[in-house]
């Protein structure tokens, strides 16, 4: 699975504006355009993640 992540380094961890996670590039670009943050698009990172099935830990 691939997600796109934007981290606002001017916000503290835990602030709802600190991190944004997008399911795809189109969603990320739409948010940047609507938020008028197109100048920050270069800070958008593509992140590959693996989702493991839920189950007991250990």
Steps between C-alpha positions, in 0.01 A plus 500: 500500500623848419396813685607862467597686815539872568657610829460860611820556695369828640244304705562287808454124504140433600364813333233401246680709237840332561457212257273423206480155340349451156394177331628610160681779321180648354351544849821660625523740208132596536553581869812707422312696233198562725720596795700734273825322596623414150839652582549218755424209264871415493469397866249227422654159563397170350501226763469127437336313788409139566175425673507187711187305587364560848576231750663430831832668567799291584 
